[in-house]
């Protein structure tokens, strides 16, 4: 069984402004799943941080780079569902 990759629309400026976006400085040992647990309490939501930053894997991020974590999770998932 093959699964298709979901496509999410970009957020509008109004949607982005309604979010609380946390700045996180990427350090040694950071992983998307660790950030998802820290900020969302759910390691499976790592892809939201990756999608929001347009960096699909940790290898796309450099030490010291700022990563943005959108919150609240309920709002961002509502926007993604359309």
Secondary structure, 3 states (H helix, E strand, C coil): CCCCCCCCCCCCHHHHHCCEEEEEECCCCCCHHHHHHHHHCCHHHHHHHHHHHCCCCHHHCCCCCEEEEEECHHHHHHHHHC
